[in-house]
Amino acid sequence: MSYDRTVRVDTDFDTTVAAVRDALAEQGFGVLTEIDVTATLKKKLDQDIEDYLILGACNPQLAHRALESDRNIGLLLPCNVVVRRDGGQTVVQALDPGTMVTLTGLPAMEPVASEATRRLDAALAALGSRD
């Protein structure tokens, strides 16, 4: 089972991060958290990895609907969006919202996941070609 929605772009990391933020905002998502994995691993373990950033994106209306269906769904919120370098490209990945339905088994989660998927796919489509 695939659990990601992925696009690859030929723009540099910083340009892509800015574009991701804009594309998410256009779809009603705000970025609640940001984890600079590259800096964290360097600081904590003195390990070097490629540019790697995790953005915790949230659409408040969708989060509310999901929480109304299952309070435990907070374990899967916010929606993680990864921006990372892979060779000469920048990869943007979002957790497939369909995993909420798969993991919970709740039919009530289906319309929320469907709407979240539509919005995330639109944000990713604004960036580039899909994997």
N, C-alpha and C positions, 0 to 999 in steps of 0.2 A: 504494500500500500504506500503510495506516495503521500507525503505529508507536507509538501512545500509547493509554493507557486513561485516560479523563478524567471527572471529576465537577466540577460547579459547585455551590457552596454560598452561602447568604446570610449566613454568619457572618463576623465580622471576621477579619483576617489572623492575629493572634496566637492567637485562639481556635481557628482552623482548624489552625494549626501544632500546637498541643497535641493536638487531636483526631486529627490524622494520626499523630503519634508513638504515641498510645495504640492506634489502630487497627492500625498496623503491628506493634506489640508483641503484640497479641492474636493475630496471625497468624504469630508467631515471627520477625519481622524486628527487628533492632536497627539503630540509626542509627550508622554508622561515621564518616561525614563530614558536614559542613554547610558550605555555601558561601552566604554572604549576598551575593548578586549586587548588590543595591541598594547596600550599604555599600562593596563592592569597587569598583564603577564610580564611585561618588562620590569615594572616596579616590584611586584611580589615575588617573581621567580627568576628575574634577569634573563628571560627568554624573549627572543625576537621572533615575531610572526608578521605576516602581511597586514596591511590595513584591514581592520575588522571591527565593525561597530554594530551594536545591537540597539535598535530603537524600540521602545515599548509604546506602540500606537494604540489609541483608544478612540472609538466612536461612542460618545456617551449614551446616545439613544439605543444603539445596538447592545452595549454592555448592560444597560438597564433591562432590556428585554430578555437577555440571556440570564441575568441574575434572577429575574422573576420566574423563569422556568426551572432554574437549578442554582441554589446558592453556592454549591460547590464549584460552579463553573469559574469562579474567581481564580481557581488554580491555573486556568488557561488564559487569564487576562493579565495584562494587556496583550494584544496581538504582537508578537515579536516580529520585527522586520530587520533582517541582517543585510548590511552593506559590507562587501569585502572584495579585496583584490584577488584575482585569479589569473596569473600570467599577465597578459597585456589588456585584460578586460576587468571591468567592475561587475560583480554579481550582486543582484538584489533579490532577496528571498523573503517570502512571508509564509508564516505557518498557514496551511490550508484550513480555513474555518470549518470545513467539513469534518475535521477531526473532533470538533465539539459534539457532533451528532454521533460519530462512531464511538467515541469514548463514553458518552453518557447513555446512549441508546434511547434518548428521549425524542419522540416525534415533535414535541413542542419546540425543540431546538432547531429543527430543519429550516423554518422560514428565517430565523436569525442568521444561521450559517449561510443560507443562500444569499441574503442581502449583503452580508459581510464579504462573501466571495465576489459578488458583483462589484462592490466598491473597491476591494483590493485589486481585482483584475483590471479595473479601469485605471487605478493609480499606476499599476505596473505597465499597462499598455501605453501610458503617457511617457514612459521611460525608454522603451525599446522592445526588441524582439524577445519572444518567449522561448524558454528551453523546452 
